[in-house]
Amino acid sequence: MRWLSQEDKSFVVDGMLGRLARWLRLLGYDTLYLREEDEEVLKIALKEKRVLLTRDQGLYRKAVASGAEAAYLVSENGADQLAQLAKSVGIRLEVDISRSRCPSCNSPIESADPSDLRGIVPATVLSRYSEFWRCTGCGKVYWRGSHWRKIGETLTKAKSLLSR
């Protein structure tokens, strides 16, 4: 099966993979998260030429039989899933914030001026951090807070799983 280049990949994930959808968006991949019936998820994957990701073996088989690009994920663990996708689909396991998408709504995020965030972000956060990003869709604001360490740990673990 011929996969698209890393930059051109877009995904549709079924209702079992909401956490993975957030990870893919953070990594910069246009990712739809659908809690629809299998037929609807497959229809969108085919129509929009998205890679279908699922933990449902039946849906995976239908997708492959229909000619959709698809990956069946065995693990429930985020680092394991990311490693599997890096191997099978070729996703990059690096956050490039200029490519990242909103983990909540999938819209692009863009750099935000801290002075424009007064009243939106707590003053303590504004005084502690200098880089901020805002979702162009839902307006959520992001910064490299304490959670950033956990993001790095998960990506490091996923990379280490690639060498096994």
Helices and strands as residue ranges (DSSP letters): G 6-8, E 10-13, H 18-26, E 30-33, H 38-48, E 51-54, H 57-65, E 70-72, H 78-88, E 109-112, G 114-117, H 123-128, E 132-135, E 141-142, H 147-162
